[in-house]
Amino acid sequence: QVQLVESGGGLVQAGGSLRLSCTASGIIFDLYVMGWYRQAPGKQRELVARITRDYSANYVDSVKGRFTISRDNAKNALYLQMNNLKPDDTAVYYCNAQRFSGGTWGVGRWGQGTQVTISS
């Protein structure tokens, strides 16, 4: 059974930092592309950052220079270091695991989400 469990969300003031963690079980972690998505109230879920099996990372423009995604395959863990947080970063953040093989994306796996709230 695949399980992704996020932690580390919370309420911080603008300019502060948070570190999100996601622990995976039930998958061969290092075979998966891992990502962080977020969904703010009334908005669509968006990709925040993604890291491939060979540790190549990409980010949505709005978080470049402030967020850093990383993974620890030995611990089946994914992280998102978020610095200089802004009120617009307020959202539920979701961990995602997805295989990319033969030019095709597999079924995405999702965690339950963790709330991040930034006060101005």
Secondary structure, 3 states (H helix, E strand, C coil): CCEEEEECCEEEECCCCEEEEEEEECCCHHHCEEEEEEECCCCCCEEEEEECCCCCEEECHHHCCCEEEEEEHHHCEEEEEECCCCHHHCEEEEEEEECEECCEECCCEECCCEEEEEEC
